[in-house]
Structure formats: C-alpha cells, structure tokens
C-alpha cells in the first residue's frame, strides 16, 4: 500500500456505517490501516459490519448512535476516545430522505426530520470532533457526505437537496475557520449510487435509464466508488485539499441535470 494513502495510526468515526456507502467506507478505512468507530441507529446491522471488519484483521468499535441527537453524538465521540485514545478523522455520512414529491407538498415533520439529521447532526458532530482536535492541538480531517442534488435543482427531492446544499456551505465555512488549526474539511457529492437508500431510484427503469443516458461512464455508482474518495480525503494524499466538494458521479453533472 502506498504510504500516501495510508491511514495507519489514525482513528476514524464513520456514521451511517451499517450499510451502503458507510459500510463500504468503514471497510476501506480499516483496510488502509485506520482504527474505525462505526455508528448507526440499528445495533444488529452495525455489529455485523464490525464483525466483518474484525474477521479481516481490522480494529473496530461499534457504537449505536442516533446521529440527530446531540447527547448521543457526544457519547459517540467519548466512546471513540475511550476505545482508541483519540479521533483523527470524521466521516459524516448518516442521512435520511423521508419525503419524495413537490416542495409545495412537504409537511413540516418531514422537513424537520430531514434537516435535523442531514444538517444539524453533521454540524453538531463536526464541531464536537473539531473541538477534540483543537484540544489536542492535532491536525485532522472532517469529511461530509453531500450529494449532487445539493449542486443544482432537485425536483421531487427538494428538501433533501436543500440539506445537501447546506452541507456544502457548512463545509466551505468550516474549512475556512478551522484551517489555521490544521483541520481540513471537505465534502463528497455522490451521484446515483446503488444502495438500499436509493433503491427506489435505481430500481426504476425510467429514473435509472435517464441517469445512465446522462452519465458519460455509462453506469451507476457503487459504494466502493465513494469509499475510495473518502480514503483520499482522509489520508495525506489530500494534505493540501480543504473546502472542496469532490463530485463522484461518473460525469452525470457535466451536462447539467
């Protein structure tokens, strides 16, 4: 393994790690040498991911966490420090998309739930990890998973798109404010990735067909495609990269939506 992409000696928290993109990132981080703290709401699925990582020789702790609850996020950071002595990298990945339809029809409850997890949860956990790094006077990396739906119009997914646009804005401002402390803050904007989270879209011949027609690489994304980007942004390979949104979409956004 190239030392440039090595995560040896690093401790990473990854939220939304019980399946899909988060699970793929957790495996990739462990394979590149990081000690990994995986977090998600469902303990059974989370423990299964942890066992799979351990079976391959990785060091991992599973911490069931509701990423929209500040007290549970505080407990997550404490559990990571108790287990491995520190945190170096945060990957904010847990998200929800509870409403599909025109923005005019979005109910307050769906709006609030989406913002609580996708924006406030990211904001709270990023600040907790940043404070931990500053208290240690240590450099670190924060990676926020956004979406290509945060880069332009998001018909029928407008509330979700709003949250992902907010994540990009937050990433840029935090990068500006935390750079002096040696903390890099970047975002990843995935295109349409084949996961259970996006299954309603990927299983739709109409939606997936239109996406494929607009994607120069001619395929939908896989969780591993995002995991590679996350390894890059967490490693020394990206040591001079901050405030950036890395679009991983097979070229979907080259011609607009």
Backbone as CSV, one residue per row, in Angstrom:
resi,resn,N_x,N_y,N_z,CA_x,CA_y,CA_z,C_x,C_y,C_z
1,UNK,0.840,-1.210,0.000,0.000,0.000,0.000,0.868,1.251,0.000
2,UNK,0.529,2.201,-0.836,1.266,3.453,-0.870,1.091,4.191,0.448
3,UNK,2.191,4.709,0.995,2.112,5.470,2.238,1.278,6.727,2.062
4,UNK,1.198,7.216,0.838,0.441,8.417,0.564,-1.023,8.251,0.941
5,UNK,-1.558,7.055,0.749,-2.965,6.785,1.038,-3.150,5.982,2.324
6,UNK,-2.072,5.826,3.082,-2.150,5.060,4.323,-2.915,5.823,5.404
7,UNK,-3.699,5.085,6.184,-4.394,5.649,7.347,-3.873,5.018,8.630
8,UNK,-2.687,4.443,8.563,-2.071,3.827,9.745,-1.935,4.844,10.877
9,UNK,-2.311,4.434,12.059,-2.204,5.308,13.224,-3.372,6.253,13.392
10,UNK,-4.294,6.267,12.450,-5.446,7.171,12.514,-6.658,6.467,13.124
11,UNK,-7.470,7.260,13.785,-8.748,6.780,14.323,-9.859,7.556,13.624
12,UNK,-10.810,6.831,13.064,-11.873,7.467,12.292,-13.246,7.089,12.825
13,UNK,-14.124,8.074,12.915,-15.541,7.843,13.174,-16.270,7.923,11.845
14,UNK,-17.106,6.931,11.569,-17.914,6.921,10.348,-19.362,6.693,10.742
15,UNK,-20.231,7.641,10.429,-21.647,7.480,10.756,-22.401,6.879,9.568
16,UNK,-23.585,6.353,9.855,-24.349,5.697,8.807,-23.606,4.507,8.245
17,UNK,-22.913,3.775,9.125,-21.967,2.754,8.674,-22.536,1.342,8.681
18,UNK,-23.822,1.196,8.891,-24.387,-0.154,8.978,-24.671,-0.769,7.614
19,UNK,-24.628,0.042,6.558,-24.887,-0.487,5.218,-24.438,0.532,4.163
20,UNK,-24.516,0.130,2.914,-24.294,1.038,1.805,-22.945,1.726,1.790
21,UNK,-22.980,3.021,1.521,-21.762,3.805,1.401,-20.961,3.801,2.702
22,UNK,-21.640,3.966,3.835,-20.942,3.994,5.117,-20.231,2.689,5.416
23,UNK,-20.886,1.571,5.130,-20.253,0.269,5.334,-19.021,0.119,4.453
24,UNK,-19.140,0.515,3.190,-18.001,0.418,2.270,-16.833,1.289,2.744
25,UNK,-17.133,2.486,3.241,-16.074,3.367,3.740,-15.407,2.772,4.969
26,UNK,-16.192,2.162,5.851,-15.620,1.560,7.060,-14.639,0.447,6.702
27,UNK,-15.027,-0.398,5.758,-14.123,-1.468,5.323,-12.864,-0.887,4.680
28,UNK,-13.036,0.122,3.839,-11.876,0.713,3.157,-10.925,1.372,4.150
29,UNK,-11.476,2.057,5.124,-10.622,2.698,6.125,-9.838,1.661,6.914
30,UNK,-10.498,0.591,7.325,-9.807,-0.456,8.070,-8.727,-1.108,7.214
31,UNK,-9.033,-1.339,5.946,-8.051,-1.949,5.039,-6.833,-1.059,4.826
32,UNK,-7.015,0.247,4.970,-5.893,1.180,4.825,-5.237,1.516,6.166
33,UNK,-5.591,0.775,7.204,-4.867,0.857,8.460,-5.510,1.637,9.582
34,UNK,-6.647,2.272,9.341,-7.285,3.055,10.396,-7.972,2.154,11.416
35,UNK,-8.034,2.622,12.642,-8.930,2.037,13.638,-10.261,2.772,13.479
36,UNK,-11.311,2.015,13.361,-12.583,2.576,12.921,-13.652,2.453,13.995
37,UNK,-14.370,3.541,14.210,-15.547,3.539,15.077,-16.750,3.720,14.170
38,UNK,-17.577,2.687,14.089,-18.735,2.728,13.205,-19.976,3.066,14.023
39,UNK,-20.830,3.910,13.459,-22.022,4.369,14.159,-23.228,4.281,13.238
40,UNK,-24.357,3.886,13.802,-25.638,3.858,13.096,-26.708,3.572,14.138
41,UNK,-27.959,3.696,13.735,-29.055,3.525,14.695,-29.309,2.066,15.069
42,UNK,-29.138,1.140,14.130,-29.539,-0.246,14.356,-28.357,-1.095,14.815
43,UNK,-28.374,-1.519,16.101,-27.218,-2.241,16.658,-26.892,-3.535,15.935
44,UNK,-27.902,-4.297,15.538,-27.652,-5.609,14.944,-26.863,-5.478,13.646
45,UNK,-27.318,-4.603,12.771,-26.620,-4.410,11.498,-25.222,-3.841,11.714
46,UNK,-25.091,-2.962,12.682,-23.801,-2.342,12.979,-22.812,-3.383,13.485
47,UNK,-23.256,-4.253,14.370,-22.378,-5.301,14.894,-21.951,-6.260,13.788
48,UNK,-22.825,-6.495,12.836,-22.473,-7.365,11.717,-21.341,-6.763,10.893
49,UNK,-21.407,-5.453,10.670,-20.326,-4.767,9.954,-19.027,-4.860,10.751
50,UNK,-19.112,-4.634,12.056,-17.919,-4.689,12.904,-17.291,-6.082,12.877
51,UNK,-18.125,-7.119,12.936,-17.587,-8.487,12.901,-16.889,-8.771,11.575
52,UNK,-17.441,-8.268,10.478,-16.828,-8.489,9.170,-15.465,-7.798,9.078
53,UNK,-15.364,-6.603,9.646,-14.083,-5.898,9.646,-13.071,-6.618,10.521
54,UNK,-13.510,-7.071,11.698,-12.619,-7.805,12.595,-12.128,-9.098,11.970
55,UNK,-13.006,-9.745,11.194,-12.641,-11.014,10.556,-11.497,-10.831,9.567
56,UNK,-11.341,-9.618,9.062,-10.249,-9.325,8.126,-9.054,-8.679,8.834
57,UNK,-9.076,-8.705,10.168,-7.946,-8.189,10.935,-8.025,-6.732,11.309
58,UNK,-9.132,-6.072,11.040,-9.276,-4.659,11.361,-9.631,-4.408,12.812
59,UNK,-9.290,-3.226,13.277,-9.650,-2.805,14.636,-10.866,-1.893,14.548
60,UNK,-11.940,-2.261,15.241,-13.198,-1.553,15.073,-14.007,-1.589,16.357
61,UNK,-14.778,-0.535,16.575,-15.768,-0.497,17.654,-17.089,-0.064,17.053
62,UNK,-18.152,-0.722,17.476,-19.493,-0.365,17.026,-20.198,0.404,18.136
63,UNK,-20.712,1.586,17.808,-21.382,2.433,18.803,-22.752,2.834,18.248
64,UNK,-23.819,2.148,18.653,-25.155,2.535,18.181,-25.439,3.998,18.531
65,UNK,-25.847,4.760,17.524,-25.991,6.206,17.691,-27.103,6.737,16.797
66,UNK,-27.957,7.566,17.361,-28.905,8.339,16.557,-28.222,9.661,16.241
67,UNK,-27.860,9.852,14.992,-26.997,10.984,14.620,-27.703,12.329,14.623
68,UNK,-28.979,12.358,14.972,-29.674,13.640,15.096,-29.802,14.069,16.552
69,UNK,-29.237,13.292,17.468,-29.362,13.583,18.894,-28.008,13.984,19.474
70,UNK,-27.922,15.200,19.933,-26.654,15.757,20.407,-26.040,14.910,21.527
71,UNK,-26.854,14.453,22.476,-26.290,13.688,23.584,-25.680,12.374,23.101
72,UNK,-26.284,11.765,22.089,-25.737,10.521,21.572,-24.471,10.766,20.750
73,UNK,-24.386,11.908,20.103,-23.160,12.254,19.377,-22.019,12.519,20.348
74,UNK,-22.318,13.178,21.451,-21.301,13.373,22.491,-20.813,12.038,23.022
75,UNK,-21.747,11.109,23.238,-21.383,9.784,23.729,-20.554,9.021,22.688
76,UNK,-20.837,9.243,21.416,-20.080,8.596,20.349,-18.624,9.035,20.361
77,UNK,-18.389,10.329,20.446,-17.009,10.827,20.482,-16.283,10.308,21.724
78,UNK,-16.972,10.309,22.861,-16.371,9.796,24.092,-16.032,8.313,23.955
79,UNK,-16.929,7.545,23.352,-16.678,6.115,23.173,-15.474,5.871,22.279
80,UNK,-15.327,6.694,21.242,-14.179,6.563,20.346,-12.872,6.853,21.089
81,UNK,-12.876,7.910,21.876,-11.678,8.270,22.646,-11.383,7.205,23.695
82,UNK,-12.416,6.705,24.361,-12.220,5.654,25.362,-11.643,4.393,24.729
83,UNK,-12.086,4.076,23.520,-11.640,2.842,22.859,-10.239,2.964,22.284
84,UNK,-9.948,4.093,21.635,-8.704,4.216,20.870,-7.841,5.416,21.257
85,UNK,-8.269,6.207,22.233,-7.444,7.286,22.752,-7.568,8.621,22.055
86,UNK,-8.235,8.656,20.896,-8.306,9.913,20.143,-9.249,9.729,18.968
87,UNK,-9.499,10.830,18.251,-10.174,10.799,16.956,-9.377,11.693,16.015
88,UNK,-9.096,11.198,14.830,-8.355,11.973,13.833,-9.217,12.372,12.645
89,UNK,-10.180,11.501,12.311,-10.973,11.688,11.096,-12.447,11.466,11.425
90,UNK,-13.279,12.336,10.904,-14.725,12.143,10.987,-15.288,12.046,9.572
91,UNK,-16.115,11.044,9.343,-16.877,10.965,8.099,-18.360,11.063,8.459
92,UNK,-18.941,12.207,8.206,-20.376,12.439,8.415,-21.118,11.848,7.228
93,UNK,-21.798,10.728,7.439,-22.448,10.050,6.320,-23.913,9.720,6.577
94,UNK,-24.322,9.632,7.845,-25.715,9.284,8.154,-26.653,10.328,7.549
95,UNK,-27.716,9.872,6.901,-28.652,10.807,6.273,-30.014,10.153,6.117
96,UNK,-31.006,10.986,5.867,-32.348,10.487,5.606,-32.972,11.288,4.477
97,UNK,-33.959,10.682,3.829,-34.691,11.341,2.755,-36.132,10.841,2.840
98,UNK,-36.913,11.453,3.722,-38.216,10.885,4.079,-39.351,11.349,3.183
99,UNK,-39.105,12.360,2.350,-40.185,12.887,1.521,-39.773,12.916,0.064
100,UNK,-40.603,12.329,-0.790,-40.383,12.371,-2.238,-41.610,13.005,-2.869
101,UNK,-41.427,14.163,-3.485,-42.547,14.859,-4.089,-42.250,16.336,-4.223
102,UNK,-43.199,17.095,-4.782,-43.001,18.541,-4.963,-42.785,19.252,-3.630
103,UNK,-41.960,20.280,-3.648,-41.670,21.006,-2.414,-42.925,21.605,-1.795
104,UNK,-43.901,21.968,-2.626,-45.130,22.551,-2.109,-45.908,21.582,-1.229
105,UNK,-45.647,20.291,-1.377,-46.371,19.298,-0.589,-45.633,18.802,0.632
106,UNK,-44.439,19.317,0.882,-43.648,18.841,2.017,-44.268,19.281,3.338
107,UNK,-44.466,18.328,4.240,-45.014,18.639,5.555,-43.897,19.027,6.513
108,UNK,-44.269,19.788,7.537,-43.281,20.292,8.489,-42.478,19.164,9.132
109,UNK,-43.165,18.062,9.471,-42.474,16.965,10.146,-41.383,16.355,9.299
110,UNK,-41.679,16.141,8.016,-40.681,15.572,7.113,-39.518,16.534,6.910
111,UNK,-39.846,17.809,6.745,-38.814,18.840,6.599,-37.888,18.850,7.810
112,UNK,-38.488,18.871,9.010,-37.692,18.974,10.233,-36.822,17.751,10.445
113,UNK,-37.389,16.573,10.212,-36.615,15.341,10.401,-35.414,15.302,9.461
114,UNK,-35.608,15.743,8.230,-34.525,15.721,7.252,-33.420,16.699,7.627
115,UNK,-33.796,17.888,8.048,-32.791,18.881,8.444,-32.105,18.506,9.757
116,UNK,-32.851,17.910,10.692,-32.255,17.539,11.980,-31.102,16.565,11.796
117,UNK,-31.282,15.598,10.910,-30.232,14.600,10.705,-29.185,15.066,9.706
118,UNK,-29.634,15.529,8.551,-28.715,15.806,7.449,-27.891,17.072,7.634
119,UNK,-28.385,18.016,8.424,-27.665,19.275,8.615,-27.222,19.441,10.073
120,UNK,-28.183,19.468,10.982,-27.816,19.712,12.384,-26.950,18.584,12.928
121,UNK,-27.267,17.343,12.559,-26.452,16.223,13.018,-25.013,16.340,12.539
122,UNK,-24.827,16.699,11.261,-23.478,16.894,10.720,-22.766,18.040,11.447
123,UNK,-23.518,19.133,11.635,-22.961,20.321,12.271,-22.509,20.027,13.696
124,UNK,-23.366,19.360,14.455,-23.034,19.047,15.849,-21.825,18.139,15.946
125,UNK,-21.805,17.074,15.159,-20.702,16.112,15.271,-19.398,16.705,14.741
126,UNK,-19.472,17.477,13.678,-18.258,18.124,13.166,-17.652,19.045,14.217
127,UNK,-18.501,19.799,14.906,-17.983,20.700,15.944,-17.403,19.926,17.121
128,UNK,-18.033,18.827,17.494,-17.502,18.020,18.597,-16.121,17.462,18.256
129,UNK,-15.961,16.937,17.048,-14.673,16.378,16.651,-13.640,17.487,16.465
130,UNK,-14.056,18.605,15.892,-13.128,19.729,15.728,-12.627,20.223,17.076
131,UNK,-13.522,20.307,18.053,-13.103,20.751,19.383,-12.124,19.766,20.008
132,UNK,-12.393,18.478,19.825,-11.476,17.442,20.319,-10.093,17.603,19.683
133,UNK,-10.049,17.847,18.381,-8.768,18.020,17.702,-8.041,19.270,18.191
134,UNK,-8.792,20.356,18.358,-8.161,21.592,18.827,-7.661,21.446,20.261
135,UNK,-8.406,20.737,21.092,-7.947,20.498,22.465,-6.650,19.703,22.481
136,UNK,-6.499,18.808,21.512,-5.276,18.006,21.398,-4.173,18.751,20.643
137,UNK,-4.534,19.887,20.031,-3.629,20.604,19.141,-3.109,19.679,18.051
138,UNK,-4.041,18.925,17.487,-3.702,17.928,16.474,-4.397,18.256,15.154
139,UNK,-3.754,17.960,14.046,-4.425,18.108,12.753,-5.465,17.008,12.589
140,UNK,-6.349,17.181,11.623,-7.352,16.156,11.397,-8.124,16.428,10.123
141,UNK,-9.069,15.551,9.835,-9.869,15.681,8.618,-11.331,15.410,8.937
142,UNK,-12.188,16.265,8.424,-13.630,16.079,8.511,-14.160,15.960,7.092
143,UNK,-14.927,14.917,6.832,-15.466,14.655,5.501,-16.983,14.574,5.617
144,UNK,-17.672,15.427,4.902,-19.128,15.468,4.933,-19.681,14.918,3.626
145,UNK,-20.521,13.902,3.716,-21.102,13.335,2.508,-22.323,14.165,2.118
146,UNK,-22.219,14.843,0.987,-23.298,15.646,0.445,-23.966,14.852,-0.676
147,UNK,-24.276,15.475,-1.802,-24.918,14.817,-2.933,-24.884,15.756,-4.125
148,UNK,-24.938,15.192,-5.321,-25.068,16.052,-6.499,-26.388,16.816,-6.463
149,UNK,-27.355,16.339,-5.675,-28.624,17.050,-5.547,-28.469,18.341,-4.749
150,UNK,-27.319,18.545,-4.132,-27.024,19.802,-3.459,-26.335,20.807,-4.358
151,UNK,-26.095,20.430,-5.607,-25.369,21.293,-6.539,-26.281,21.990,-7.540
152,UNK,-27.509,21.551,-7.608,-28.431,22.146,-8.573,-29.860,21.875,-8.162
153,UNK,-30.777,22.061,-9.075,-32.181,21.781,-8.772,-32.366,20.291,-8.494
154,UNK,-33.301,19.988,-7.595,-33.555,18.595,-7.209,-35.055,18.323,-7.236
155,UNK,-35.655,18.325,-8.418,-37.101,18.104,-8.498,-37.529,16.815,-7.801
156,UNK,-38.593,16.911,-7.010,-39.179,15.815,-6.240,-38.315,15.371,-5.059
157,UNK,-37.128,15.935,-4.947,-36.267,15.666,-3.785,-35.729,16.986,-3.235
158,UNK,-36.571,18.009,-3.290,-36.123,19.354,-2.960,-35.661,19.547,-1.537
159,UNK,-36.367,18.955,-0.586,-35.972,19.121,0.817,-34.623,18.455,1.054
160,UNK,-34.463,17.246,0.556,-33.180,16.546,0.657,-32.078,17.363,-0.016
161,UNK,-32.363,17.881,-1.211,-31.372,18.691,-1.914,-30.968,19.927,-1.139
162,UNK,-31.942,20.557,-0.472,-31.637,21.722,0.363,-30.637,21.373,1.462
163,UNK,-30.846,20.222,2.094,-29.934,19.838,3.184,-28.536,19.587,2.649
164,UNK,-28.449,18.993,1.464,-27.138,18.679,0.916,-26.419,19.924,0.415
165,UNK,-27.172,20.926,-0.021,-26.566,22.219,-0.353,-26.042,22.891,0.912
166,UNK,-26.802,22.775,2.000,-26.364,23.341,3.276,-25.071,22.683,3.754
167,UNK,-24.941,21.384,3.527,-23.727,20.665,3.919,-22.513,21.212,3.174
168,UNK,-22.685,21.518,1.889,-21.573,22.075,1.111,-21.182,23.445,1.639
169,UNK,-22.170,24.279,1.942,-21.878,25.600,2.510,-21.169,25.470,3.848
170,UNK,-21.673,24.590,4.701,-21.047,24.369,6.001,-19.602,23.911,5.839
171,UNK,-19.369,23.021,4.892,-18.025,22.504,4.645,-17.058,23.632,4.291
172,UNK,-17.479,24.515,3.422,-16.598,25.605,2.989,-16.278,26.559,4.134
173,UNK,-17.284,26.892,4.922,-17.050,27.828,6.026,-16.187,27.202,7.109
174,UNK,-16.478,25.949,7.453,-15.653,25.272,8.463,-14.206,25.139,7.994
175,UNK,-14.029,24.859,6.708,-12.665,24.750,6.174,-11.917,26.063,6.348
176,UNK,-12.608,27.165,6.118,-12.002,28.489,6.264,-11.657,28.772,7.715
177,UNK,-12.568,28.436,8.603,-12.387,28.777,10.016,-11.438,27.825,10.748
178,UNK,-11.322,26.587,10.294,-10.532,25.583,11.020,-9.173,25.316,10.390
179,UNK,-8.927,25.908,9.215,-7.662,25.652,8.541,-6.447,26.009,9.374
180,UNK,-6.552,27.085,10.138,-5.431,27.503,10.968,-5.070,26.502,12.041
181,UNK,-6.017,25.645,12.406,-5.773,24.603,13.400,-5.297,23.306,12.750
182,UNK,-5.119,23.332,11.427,-4.659,22.137,10.737,-5.760,21.120,10.482
183,UNK,-7.002,21.569,10.559,-8.140,20.675,10.330,-8.684,20.923,8.931
184,UNK,-8.632,19.908,8.109,-9.156,20.003,6.751,-10.617,19.554,6.742
185,UNK,-11.449,20.272,6.013,-12.875,19.944,5.931,-13.266,19.896,4.460
186,UNK,-13.710,18.742,4.019,-14.099,18.555,2.629,-15.426,17.812,2.539
187,UNK,-16.016,17.814,1.360,-17.275,17.110,1.131,-17.137,16.185,-0.072
188,UNK,-17.978,15.177,-0.090,-18.114,14.294,-1.247,-19.546,14.429,-1.738
189,UNK,-19.714,14.602,-3.040,-21.054,14.690,-3.634,-21.267,13.493,-4.548
190,UNK,-21.840,12.414,-4.025,-22.085,11.248,-4.875,-23.211,11.508,-5.871
191,UNK,-23.123,10.819,-7.004,-24.243,10.764,-7.928,-25.177,9.658,-7.484
192,UNK,-25.829,8.998,-8.427,-26.755,7.917,-8.083,-25.949,6.649,-7.824
193,UNK,-25.974,6.205,-6.566,-25.199,5.054,-6.124,-26.148,3.907,-5.798
194,UNK,-25.785,2.705,-6.166,-26.639,1.543,-5.935,-26.572,1.102,-4.474
195,UNK,-27.504,1.607,-3.672,-27.613,1.242,-2.268,-29.085,1.054,-1.932
196,UNK,-29.353,0.516,-0.754,-30.745,0.389,-0.316,-31.373,1.760,-0.119
197,UNK,-30.568,2.739,0.271,-31.051,4.104,0.475,-31.655,4.666,-0.811
198,UNK,-31.057,4.328,-1.940,-31.508,4.880,-3.222,-32.239,3.844,-4.072
199,UNK,-32.655,2.749,-3.467,-33.202,1.628,-4.230,-34.433,2.006,-5.056
200,UNK,-35.270,2.892,-4.502,-36.465,3.299,-5.241,-36.097,3.968,-6.565
201,UNK,-34.943,4.635,-6.587,-34.483,5.300,-7.808,-33.752,4.338,-8.730
202,UNK,-32.846,3.539,-8.176,-32.058,2.639,-9.016,-32.911,1.520,-9.595
203,UNK,-34.001,1.135,-8.900,-34.882,0.079,-9.408,-35.898,0.594,-10.419
204,UNK,-35.969,1.910,-10.571,-36.911,2.491,-11.529,-36.259,2.563,-12.907
205,UNK,-36.776,1.812,-13.890,-36.189,1.867,-15.236,-36.195,3.278,-15.817
206,UNK,-37.232,4.044,-15.481,-37.325,5.403,-16.010,-36.221,6.283,-15.439
207,UNK,-36.084,6.267,-14.106,-35.079,7.118,-13.446,-33.670,6.659,-13.794
208,UNK,-33.379,5.381,-13.581,-32.016,4.893,-13.829,-31.652,5.009,-15.306
209,UNK,-32.641,4.811,-16.180,-32.376,4.946,-17.616,-31.980,6.356,-17.991
210,UNK,-32.702,7.347,-17.439,-32.382,8.745,-17.732,-31.021,9.126,-17.177
211,UNK,-30.704,8.623,-15.977,-29.397,8.913,-15.376,-28.280,8.310,-16.224
212,UNK,-28.466,7.080,-16.647,-27.434,6.420,-17.453,-27.213,7.143,-18.782
213,UNK,-28.273,7.657,-19.370,-28.145,8.394,-20.630,-27.303,9.647,-20.460
214,UNK,-27.332,10.232,-19.258,-26.602,11.478,-18.995,-25.241,11.246,-18.351
215,UNK,-24.875,9.978,-18.133,-23.629,9.660,-17.437,-22.577,9.168,-18.417
216,UNK,-21.528,9.942,-18.675,-20.519,9.544,-19.651,-19.886,8.175,-19.388
217,UNK,-19.714,7.792,-18.128,-19.115,6.492,-17.845,-20.096,5.341,-18.022
218,UNK,-21.367,5.657,-18.224,-22.330,4.648,-18.634,-22.727,3.625,-17.592
219,UNK,-22.590,3.963,-16.321,-23.031,3.044,-15.268,-23.439,3.817,-14.044
220,UNK,-24.170,3.154,-13.156,-24.469,3.740,-11.858,-23.286,3.530,-10.931
221,UNK,-23.214,4.322,-9.887,-22.110,4.202,-8.950,-22.284,3.048,-7.976
222,UNK,-21.166,2.598,-7.436,-21.139,1.569,-6.393,-20.607,2.199,-5.109
223,UNK,-20.996,1.664,-3.938,-20.471,2.212,-2.682,-18.944,2.316,-2.648
224,UNK,-18.264,1.370,-3.264,-16.794,1.401,-3.277,-16.254,2.630,-3.985
225,UNK,-17.015,3.170,-4.949,-16.567,4.385,-5.632,-16.462,5.553,-4.659
226,UNK,-17.374,5.614,-3.718,-17.360,6.688,-2.724,-16.326,6.402,-1.647
227,UNK,-16.144,5.131,-1.325,-15.149,4.763,-0.317,-13.753,5.203,-0.725
228,UNK,-13.431,5.060,-2.011,-12.120,5.492,-2.482,-11.909,6.979,-2.310
229,UNK,-12.951,7.754,-2.588,-12.863,9.202,-2.398,-12.660,9.544,-0.930
230,UNK,-13.336,8.812,-0.053,-13.218,9.074,1.384,-11.821,8.745,1.899
231,UNK,-11.215,7.683,1.381,-9.838,7.352,1.766,-8.899,8.474,1.331
232,UNK,-9.059,8.931,0.109,-8.228,10.042,-0.384,-8.343,11.261,0.525
233,UNK,-9.563,11.663,0.864,-9.760,12.884,1.651,-9.350,12.725,3.103
234,UNK,-9.268,11.492,3.595,-8.821,11.270,4.966,-7.324,11.091,5.096
235,UNK,-6.652,10.826,3.980,-5.231,10.495,4.007,-4.360,11.696,3.664
236,UNK,-3.040,11.487,3.785,-2.087,12.544,3.438,-2.056,12.840,1.946
237,UNK,-2.669,11.979,1.134,-2.739,12.242,-0.302,-3.489,13.535,-0.594
238,UNK,-4.346,13.955,0.339,-5.111,15.196,0.162,-4.697,16.268,1.163
239,UNK,-3.428,16.256,1.553,-2.976,17.138,2.627,-3.091,18.626,2.308
240,UNK,-3.220,18.979,1.014,-3.352,20.383,0.631,-4.739,20.663,0.038
241,UNK,-5.712,19.832,0.423,-7.077,19.961,-0.076,-8.007,20.268,1.090
242,UNK,-8.672,21.403,1.031,-9.687,21.703,2.040,-10.738,22.633,1.437
243,UNK,-11.957,22.520,1.942,-13.057,23.324,1.438,-13.578,22.867,0.084
244,UNK,-13.165,21.676,-0.319,-13.502,21.183,-1.657,-14.681,20.218,-1.595
245,UNK,-15.497,20.211,-2.634,-16.543,19.208,-2.793,-16.152,18.308,-3.957
246,UNK,-15.820,17.078,-3.641,-15.378,16.117,-4.640,-16.606,15.407,-5.216
247,UNK,-16.918,15.701,-6.459,-18.079,15.107,-7.125,-17.699,13.735,-7.676
248,UNK,-18.441,12.714,-7.266,-18.186,11.341,-7.703,-19.467,10.814,-8.330
249,UNK,-19.640,11.098,-9.616,-20.928,10.827,-10.267,-20.816,10.251,-11.673
250,UNK,-19.635,9.812,-12.055,-19.461,9.251,-13.386,-19.611,10.261,-14.502
251,UNK,-19.635,11.535,-14.138,-19.779,12.595,-15.130,-21.200,13.079,-15.310
252,UNK,-22.117,12.619,-14.441,-23.536,12.972,-14.575,-23.762,14.477,-14.654
253,UNK,-23.066,15.238,-13.828,-23.330,16.675,-13.747,-22.588,17.493,-14.803
254,UNK,-21.842,16.862,-15.659,-21.124,17.617,-16.697,-22.068,18.362,-17.629
255,UNK,-23.209,17.744,-17.905,-24.168,18.385,-18.810,-25.374,18.909,-18.100
256,UNK,-25.310,19.045,-16.779,-26.455,19.505,-16.013,-27.385,18.355,-15.698
257,UNK,-28.509,18.674,-15.133,-29.447,17.648,-14.678,-30.542,17.453,-15.734
